[in-house]
Amino acid sequence: MDVSRKLGILVFCGVPAIVGGGIMYALFDSYIPVFIWEVLLMFSAGIYVSK
């Protein structure tokens, strides 16, 4: 994979991070689930980009 494709994948994963973080905060009214959501997305995007 070239660099531009990897950056595109990371930008594409940024949208669920923002929207999902807002949904998690609205559901649980705490930042701990938001942090867990962000870490899970970061690991999954990192694994996908590293291939």
Distance bins in CASP14 RR format, pairs under 12 A and 6 or more apart:
PFRMAT RR
TARGET T0000
AUTHOR 0000-0000-0000
RMODE 2
METHOD distances of the structure
MODEL  1
1 7 0 0 0 0 0 1 0 0 0 0 0
1 8 0 0 0 0 0 1 0 0 0 0 0
1 9 0 0 0 0 1 0 0 0 0 0 0
1 10 0 0 0 0 0 1 0 0 0 0 0
1 46 0 0 0 0 0 1 0 0 0 0 0
1 48 0 0 0 0 1 0 0 0 0 0 0
1 49 1 0 0 1 0 0 0 0 0 0 0
1 50 0 0 0 0 1 0 0 0 0 0 0
1 51 1 0 0 1 0 0 0 0 0 0 0
2 8 0 0 0 0 0 1 0 0 0 0 0
2 9 0 0 0 0 0 1 0 0 0 0 0
2 49 0 0 0 0 0 1 0 0 0 0 0
3 9 0 0 0 0 0 1 0 0 0 0 0
3 10 0 0 0 0 0 1 0 0 0 0 0
3 49 0 0 0 0 0 1 0 0 0 0 0
4 10 0 0 0 0 0 1 0 0 0 0 0
4 11 0 0 0 0 0 1 0 0 0 0 0
5 11 0 0 0 0 0 1 0 0 0 0 0
5 12 0 0 0 0 0 1 0 0 0 0 0
5 48 0 0 0 0 0 1 0 0 0 0 0
5 49 0 0 0 0 1 0 0 0 0 0 0
5 51 0 0 0 0 0 1 0 0 0 0 0
6 12 0 0 0 0 0 1 0 0 0 0 0
6 13 0 0 0 0 0 1 0 0 0 0 0
6 45 0 0 0 0 1 0 0 0 0 0 0
6 46 0 0 0 0 1 0 0 0 0 0 0
6 48 0 0 0 0 1 0 0 0 0 0 0
6 49 1 0 1 0 0 0 0 0 0 0 0
6 50 0 0 0 0 1 0 0 0 0 0 0
6 51 0 0 0 0 1 0 0 0 0 0 0
7 13 0 0 0 0 0 1 0 0 0 0 0
7 14 0 0 0 0 0 1 0 0 0 0 0
7 45 0 0 0 0 0 1 0 0 0 0 0
7 49 0 0 0 0 1 0 0 0 0 0 0
8 14 0 0 0 0 1 0 0 0 0 0 0
8 15 0 0 0 0 0 1 0 0 0 0 0
8 45 0 0 0 0 0 1 0 0 0 0 0
8 48 0 0 0 0 0 1 0 0 0 0 0
8 49 0 0 0 0 1 0 0 0 0 0 0
9 15 0 0 0 0 0 1 0 0 0 0 0
9 16 0 0 0 0 0 1 0 0 0 0 0
9 41 0 0 0 0 0 1 0 0 0 0 0
9 44 0 0 0 0 0 1 0 0 0 0 0
9 45 1 0 0 1 0 0 0 0 0 0 0
9 46 0 0 0 0 1 0 0 0 0 0 0
9 47 0 0 0 0 0 1 0 0 0 0 0
9 48 1 0 0 1 0 0 0 0 0 0 0
9 49 1 0 1 0 0 0 0 0 0 0 0
9 50 0 0 0 0 0 1 0 0 0 0 0
9 51 0 0 0 0 0 1 0 0 0 0 0
10 16 0 0 0 0 0 1 0 0 0 0 0
10 17 0 0 0 0 1 0 0 0 0 0 0
10 41 0 0 0 0 0 1 0 0 0 0 0
10 42 0 0 0 0 1 0 0 0 0 0 0
10 44 0 0 0 0 0 1 0 0 0 0 0
10 45 1 0 1 0 0 0 0 0 0 0 0
10 46 0 0 0 0 1 0 0 0 0 0 0
10 48 0 0 0 0 1 0 0 0 0 0 0
10 49 1 0 0 1 0 0 0 0 0 0 0
10 50 0 0 0 0 0 1 0 0 0 0 0
11 17 0 0 0 0 0 1 0 0 0 0 0
11 18 0 0 0 0 0 1 0 0 0 0 0
11 45 0 0 0 0 0 1 0 0 0 0 0
11 49 0 0 0 0 0 1 0 0 0 0 0
12 18 0 0 0 0 0 1 0 0 0 0 0
12 41 0 0 0 0 0 1 0 0 0 0 0
12 44 0 0 0 0 0 1 0 0 0 0 0
12 45 0 0 0 0 1 0 0 0 0 0 0
12 48 0 0 0 0 1 0 0 0 0 0 0
12 49 0 0 0 0 0 1 0 0 0 0 0
13 19 0 0 0 0 0 1 0 0 0 0 0
13 20 0 0 0 0 0 1 0 0 0 0 0
13 37 0 0 0 0 0 1 0 0 0 0 0
13 38 0 0 0 0 0 1 0 0 0 0 0
13 40 0 0 0 0 0 1 0 0 0 0 0
13 41 1 0 1 0 0 0 0 0 0 0 0
13 42 0 0 0 0 1 0 0 0 0 0 0
13 43 0 0 0 0 0 1 0 0 0 0 0
13 44 1 0 0 1 0 0 0 0 0 0 0
13 45 1 0 1 0 0 0 0 0 0 0 0
13 46 0 0 0 0 1 0 0 0 0 0 0
13 47 0 0 0 0 0 1 0 0 0 0 0
13 48 0 0 0 0 1 0 0 0 0 0 0
13 49 0 0 0 0 1 0 0 0 0 0 0
14 20 0 0 0 0 1 0 0 0 0 0 0
14 21 0 0 0 0 0 1 0 0 0 0 0
14 37 0 0 0 0 0 1 0 0 0 0 0
14 38 0 0 0 0 1 0 0 0 0 0 0
14 41 1 0 0 1 0 0 0 0 0 0 0
14 42 0 0 0 0 1 0 0 0 0 0 0
14 44 0 0 0 0 0 1 0 0 0 0 0
14 45 1 0 0 1 0 0 0 0 0 0 0
15 21 0 0 0 0 0 1 0 0 0 0 0
15 22 0 0 0 0 0 1 0 0 0 0 0
15 41 0 0 0 0 0 1 0 0 0 0 0
15 45 0 0 0 0 0 1 0 0 0 0 0
16 22 0 0 0 0 0 1 0 0 0 0 0
16 23 0 0 0 0 1 0 0 0 0 0 0
16 24 0 0 0 0 0 1 0 0 0 0 0
16 37 0 0 0 0 1 0 0 0 0 0 0
16 38 0 0 0 0 0 1 0 0 0 0 0
16 40 0 0 0 0 0 1 0 0 0 0 0
16 41 1 0 0 1 0 0 0 0 0 0 0
16 42 0 0 0 0 0 1 0 0 0 0 0
16 44 0 0 0 0 1 0 0 0 0 0 0
16 45 0 0 0 0 1 0 0 0 0 0 0
17 23 0 0 0 0 0 1 0 0 0 0 0
17 24 0 0 0 0 0 1 0 0 0 0 0
17 34 0 0 0 0 1 0 0 0 0 0 0
17 35 0 0 0 0 0 1 0 0 0 0 0
17 37 1 0 0 1 0 0 0 0 0 0 0
17 38 1 0 1 0 0 0 0 0 0 0 0
17 39 0 0 0 0 0 1 0 0 0 0 0
17 40 0 0 0 0 1 0 0 0 0 0 0
17 41 1 0 1 0 0 0 0 0 0 0 0
17 42 0 0 0 0 1 0 0 0 0 0 0
17 43 0 0 0 0 0 1 0 0 0 0 0
17 44 0 0 0 0 0 1 0 0 0 0 0
17 45 0 0 0 0 1 0 0 0 0 0 0
18 24 0 0 0 0 0 1 0 0 0 0 0
18 25 0 0 0 0 0 1 0 0 0 0 0
18 34 0 0 0 0 0 1 0 0 0 0 0
18 37 0 0 0 0 0 1 0 0 0 0 0
18 38 0 0 0 0 1 0 0 0 0 0 0
18 41 0 0 0 0 0 1 0 0 0 0 0
19 25 0 0 0 0 0 1 0 0 0 0 0
19 26 0 0 0 0 0 1 0 0 0 0 0
19 34 0 0 0 0 0 1 0 0 0 0 0
19 37 0 0 0 0 0 1 0 0 0 0 0
19 38 0 0 0 0 0 1 0 0 0 0 0
19 41 0 0 0 0 0 1 0 0 0 0 0
20 26 0 0 0 0 1 0 0 0 0 0 0
20 27 0 0 0 0 1 0 0 0 0 0 0
20 28 0 0 0 0 0 1 0 0 0 0 0
20 33 0 0 0 0 1 0 0 0 0 0 0
20 34 0 0 0 0 1 0 0 0 0 0 0
20 36 0 0 0 0 0 1 0 0 0 0 0
20 37 1 0 0 1 0 0 0 0 0 0 0
20 38 0 0 0 0 1 0 0 0 0 0 0
20 40 0 0 0 0 0 1 0 0 0 0 0
20 41 0 0 0 0 1 0 0 0 0 0 0
21 27 0 0 0 0 1 0 0 0 0 0 0
21 28 0 0 0 0 0 1 0 0 0 0 0
21 30 0 0 0 0 0 1 0 0 0 0 0
21 31 0 0 0 0 1 0 0 0 0 0 0
21 32 0 0 0 0 0 1 0 0 0 0 0
21 33 0 0 0 0 1 0 0 0 0 0 0
21 34 1 0 1 0 0 0 0 0 0 0 0
21 35 0 0 0 0 1 0 0 0 0 0 0
21 36 0 0 0 0 1 0 0 0 0 0 0
21 37 1 0 1 0 0 0 0 0 0 0 0
21 38 1 0 0 1 0 0 0 0 0 0 0
21 39 0 0 0 0 0 1 0 0 0 0 0
21 40 0 0 0 0 0 1 0 0 0 0 0
21 41 0 0 0 0 1 0 0 0 0 0 0
22 28 0 0 0 0 0 1 0 0 0 0 0
22 29 0 0 0 0 0 1 0 0 0 0 0
22 30 0 0 0 0 0 1 0 0 0 0 0
22 31 0 0 0 0 0 1 0 0 0 0 0
22 33 0 0 0 0 1 0 0 0 0 0 0
22 34 1 0 0 1 0 0 0 0 0 0 0
22 37 0 0 0 0 1 0 0 0 0 0 0
22 38 0 0 0 0 0 1 0 0 0 0 0
23 29 0 0 0 0 0 1 0 0 0 0 0
23 33 0 0 0 0 1 0 0 0 0 0 0
23 34 0 0 0 0 1 0 0 0 0 0 0
23 37 0 0 0 0 1 0 0 0 0 0 0
24 30 0 0 0 0 1 0 0 0 0 0 0
24 31 0 0 0 0 1 0 0 0 0 0 0
24 32 0 0 0 0 1 0 0 0 0 0 0
24 33 1 0 1 0 0 0 0 0 0 0 0
24 34 1 0 1 0 0 0 0 0 0 0 0
24 35 0 0 0 0 1 0 0 0 0 0 0
24 36 1 0 0 1 0 0 0 0 0 0 0
24 37 1 0 1 0 0 0 0 0 0 0 0
24 38 0 0 0 0 1 0 0 0 0 0 0
24 39 0 0 0 0 0 1 0 0 0 0 0
24 40 0 0 0 0 0 1 0 0 0 0 0
24 41 0 0 0 0 0 1 0 0 0 0 0
25 31 1 0 0 1 0 0 0 0 0 0 0
25 32 0 0 0 0 1 0 0 0 0 0 0
25 33 1 0 0 1 0 0 0 0 0 0 0
25 34 1 0 1 0 0 0 0 0 0 0 0
25 35 0 0 0 0 0 1 0 0 0 0 0
25 36 0 0 0 0 0 1 0 0 0 0 0
25 37 0 0 0 0 1 0 0 0 0 0 0
25 38 0 0 0 0 0 1 0 0 0 0 0
26 33 0 0 0 0 0 1 0 0 0 0 0
26 34 0 0 0 0 1 0 0 0 0 0 0
27 33 1 0 0 1 0 0 0 0 0 0 0
27 34 0 0 0 0 1 0 0 0 0 0 0
27 37 0 0 0 0 0 1 0 0 0 0 0
28 34 0 0 0 0 1 0 0 0 0 0 0
28 35 0 0 0 0 0 1 0 0 0 0 0
28 36 0 0 0 0 1 0 0 0 0 0 0
28 37 0 0 0 0 1 0 0 0 0 0 0
30 36 0 0 0 0 0 1 0 0 0 0 0
30 37 0 0 0 0 0 1 0 0 0 0 0
31 37 0 0 0 0 0 1 0 0 0 0 0
31 38 0 0 0 0 1 0 0 0 0 0 0
32 38 0 0 0 0 0 1 0 0 0 0 0
32 39 0 0 0 0 0 1 0 0 0 0 0
33 39 0 0 0 0 0 1 0 0 0 0 0
33 40 0 0 0 0 0 1 0 0 0 0 0
34 40 0 0 0 0 0 1 0 0 0 0 0
34 41 0 0 0 0 0 1 0 0 0 0 0
35 41 0 0 0 0 0 1 0 0 0 0 0
35 42 0 0 0 0 0 1 0 0 0 0 0
36 42 0 0 0 0 0 1 0 0 0 0 0
36 43 0 0 0 0 0 1 0 0 0 0 0
37 43 0 0 0 0 0 1 0 0 0 0 0
37 44 0 0 0 0 0 1 0 0 0 0 0
38 44 0 0 0 0 0 1 0 0 0 0 0
38 45 0 0 0 0 0 1 0 0 0 0 0
39 45 0 0 0 0 0 1 0 0 0 0 0
39 46 0 0 0 0 0 1 0 0 0 0 0
40 46 0 0 0 0 0 1 0 0 0 0 0
40 47 0 0 0 0 0 1 0 0 0 0 0
41 47 0 0 0 0 0 1 0 0 0 0 0
41 48 0 0 0 0 0 1 0 0 0 0 0
42 48 0 0 0 0 0 1 0 0 0 0 0
42 49 0 0 0 0 0 1 0 0 0 0 0
43 49 0 0 0 0 0 1 0 0 0 0 0
43 50 0 0 0 0 0 1 0 0 0 0 0
44 50 0 0 0 0 0 1 0 0 0 0 0
44 51 0 0 0 0 0 1 0 0 0 0 0
45 51 0 0 0 0 0 1 0 0 0 0 0
END
